[in-house]
Structure formats: structure tokens, C-alpha cells
Amino acid sequence: MTDRTTPQISRRRWWYLLLIIPFIVPLWVPFYNSASPELAGFPFFYWYQLLWVIIGAIITAIVYFATGRSDLR
């Protein structure tokens, strides 16, 4: 067990709110429900969703390292 202070834990909890972004944005379907613009032959509807997979992974990594979870054993 590590001795973490309450303000430090409270500060870390705010980072978890970033994880809501890649969950909520793709649920807003009317925003990306179109075929144009195309990217490499893929309609906007598909490449926008795939872009959020990458953005979600980046945000998850940011939260992981910002909260100090890399020191778990």
C-alpha cells in the first residue's frame, strides 16, 4: 500500500473525465451521418468512427500516465 494524500487522489479523479469524451462523441450520430467528405475512398461515416478509435486510445494513454497507474504491480 502506498500513502497517498486525499488532495492528490482528488486531483487524479478529474483526469478520468477525459474518458467520457471518446464515449459520448461517437454516440452523436447526426453529426457524422453523411457520406462526404471521403478519405481514401472511405465515406465520412466510417473514417470518422475509426478516427475516434485512435483518439480514444490516445486519451486512455494520457489518463493512464497522468493518474500514475503505471506503478501498479
C-alpha positions as CSV (number, residue, x, y, z in Angstrom):
1,M,0.0,0.0,0.0
2,T,1.2,3.5,-0.7
3,D,0.4,6.5,1.4
4,R,-1.5,8.9,-0.9
5,T,-2.9,12.1,0.4
6,T,-6.5,13.0,-0.2
7,P,-5.8,16.1,-2.4
8,Q,-3.6,14.1,-4.6
9,I,-6.3,11.4,-5.2
10,S,-8.9,14.1,-5.7
11,R,-6.7,15.8,-8.3
12,R,-6.3,12.5,-10.1
13,R,-10.0,11.8,-10.4
14,W,-10.5,14.8,-12.7
15,W,-8.4,13.0,-15.3
16,Y,-11.0,10.3,-15.6
17,L,-13.5,12.8,-17.0
18,L,-11.5,12.7,-20.2
19,L,-12.6,9.1,-20.7
20,I,-16.1,10.3,-21.3
21,I,-15.2,12.2,-24.5
22,P,-14.5,9.1,-26.7
23,F,-17.6,7.5,-25.3
24,I,-20.1,10.4,-25.9
25,V,-18.9,11.9,-29.2
26,P,-19.4,8.8,-31.3
27,L,-22.9,8.5,-29.9
28,W,-23.9,11.8,-31.5
29,V,-24.7,10.2,-34.9
30,P,-26.5,13.1,-36.6
31,F,-23.1,14.9,-36.6
32,Y,-21.4,12.3,-38.8
33,N,-24.3,10.7,-40.7
34,S,-23.1,11.6,-44.2
35,A,-21.1,10.1,-47.0
36,S,-18.9,13.1,-47.8
37,P,-16.2,14.1,-47.4
38,E,-14.4,10.8,-48.4
39,L,-10.9,9.9,-47.2
40,A,-9.1,7.3,-49.3
41,G,-12.4,6.1,-50.7
42,F,-14.0,5.7,-47.3
43,P,-17.2,7.7,-46.5
44,F,-17.1,10.1,-43.7
45,F,-19.4,7.9,-41.6
46,Y,-16.7,5.2,-41.4
47,W,-13.4,7.1,-41.2
48,Y,-14.8,9.4,-38.5
49,Q,-15.6,6.4,-36.3
50,L,-12.2,4.8,-36.9
51,L,-10.6,8.1,-36.1
52,W,-12.3,8.0,-32.7
53,V,-10.8,4.6,-32.0
54,I,-7.3,6.1,-32.3
55,I,-8.3,9.3,-30.4
56,G,-9.8,7.1,-27.7
57,A,-6.6,5.1,-27.4
58,I,-4.6,8.3,-27.1
59,I,-6.9,9.7,-24.4
60,T,-6.8,6.4,-22.5
61,A,-3.0,6.5,-22.5
62,I,-2.9,10.1,-21.3
63,V,-5.2,9.3,-18.4
64,Y,-3.2,6.2,-17.6
65,F,0.1,8.0,-17.3
66,A,-1.4,11.2,-15.7
67,T,-3.0,9.3,-12.9
68,G,0.2,7.4,-12.1
69,R,-1.3,3.9,-12.8
70,S,1.9,2.8,-14.3
71,D,3.3,2.0,-10.9
72,L,0.8,-0.8,-10.2
73,R,2.3,-4.2,-9.6
